[in-house]
Amino acid sequence: MALAILDDDTLEHPPIEAVFTVDEEIGMLGAVAMDCSSLKSRLMLNLDSENEGHFLVGCAGGMRVDCEFPAERRRWNGKLVSIHVSGVTGGHSGVEIQKQGANANVVLGRVLYELKKKADFTVVSVDGGLKDNAITRSARAILMFAPGQEDLFMDILKEQQGIIEKEYHKTDAGMSIEGFLELSKEDAESVDGVLPMTDVCGNAVITALRTFPWGVQKMSKDMEGLVQTSLNPGILETKADTVSLVFSVRSSVASEKEELYDRLVCLTESLGGKVSRSGDYPAWEYVEDSKLRILMGDTYREMYKKEPVMEVIHAGVECGLFSEKMPGLDCVSYGPDIFDIHTPQERLSISSTKRIYEYTVEVLKRLK
């Protein structure tokens, strides 16, 4: 849209500075690194939202937190088996975290803990998820079970499958928890030549997956229905000598974001691991007397005869970073309808995109 407007000499608009950033989905790293000192504008139309008629005027702050545990290994005789959690609904860990559905990494940890109560096994690997800001849809564990406990393994898996799938039948109807006594070709290749972990290391990983906080931590008292603080364990990855669990932490209250970070540090270090943080971005605070918000609201009403929805969301938007770097910045984030974001079913409405473009052109005309 920005390029099309810049390319059209027939449009009326004030002077325009078009800003394009990289790495937005992995911590808004482009906006973090950007030097804004050369920008003169103090009005910002942020084309980075996904619900037509909804205008974002504030957002949570956040960060990525990497919790890393040692994976010391030893020889142990047993049979390799695997557990697969799949079919979780998933979604955006900010705007869809309030649905309180399942997270495959958390489900896997719960199953492993139940197995540990009754069975003798060691952990070889645990993996799940690719993005910290997406609710994990699938996860797997490869274990080495003591000989003769195959029936016990399958019985416990079947029991947990019934319990957990019943709990999440409304939010994650397609979820399945399956155990396999023979490794698939992919699973076998992933652990070829890899020894199982020591009991201490394996138990630390299971404890972390079972006990770490996740999901909605607090709802806003100021805005009904708004999540104030949450975290999502989006990536679980096993390497040769480490297991990492990566969280997306969000809060519109800076002190609560730090409190969650401290909890993760406390728990990780008590289990022999270490923590690092990256991609910190500030909350974008709601501006009561925003002239841009008022103009954009009036324009939308006149063009579409509908009442615009002005809202603060529990997700990261670059407006917070730009507002911190550019004092006095007045900004609104908006965009066309996008459905099932951060899932394989993500799609964009073409008709909505056309309307939002026409609306943007009209807003610029009025700003002139």
NORZI-V550160 format. One line per field, one symbol per residue. psi: psi as a letter, one per 40 degrees, with the letter a starting at -180 (. if undefined). Layout:
BEGIN
psi=???
END
This chain:
BEGIN
psi=ddddddeheeihiihhhhhhiifdefefddddehhedehdiehhhhgfifhhehhheiiiiaihhhhhiigiiiihhahhiihhhieidaaheceedeefaihddddddddddddddeihiihdihihiehdehhhdiiihhihiiieeddddddddddddddddddfdddgdeiihiihehiiddddddehehiiiiddddddddddddeiiiahdiihedhhehhdhiihgdhhhhadeihihhihhiiehdddddddddddddddddeeaiiiiifhiiihihhdfhdddddddddddddefihihhihigihiedddddddghehhihhiiihhififieehihhdddddddddddddddddd.
END
